[in-house]
Amino acid sequence: MSESEELIIYPVPSLVATLLNRGRAKGSPLTEQEVIQIHDVCPSIALRPDQVRQIEDQRGYKDIDPENCWEEWQEARKDLINDESTEV
């Protein structure tokens, strides 16, 4: 399968935005179980790699990898907590 035929399952809205909003609504850091549960039910669509790049270019940031959502969320959260005005 060529890259143009390969499809990527991509969360929409972005997983990092969803996790950020859920954590803010909770009022405390999400647990690993909560992050995985959110990942498991988040709406997603199938996109070609060039479409993913276009969306990320328009958003201005790269989403976290759903396959490593807990680990990548821990890193992203550190940056986002330091800037409470961040909107993703």
Secondary structure, DSSP 4 states (H G I P E B T S, - for coil): --TTT--EEEESS-HHHHHHHHHHHHTSPPPHHHHHHHHHHS-EEEE-HHHHHHHHHHHTSPPPPGGGHHHHHHHHHHHHHT-TT---
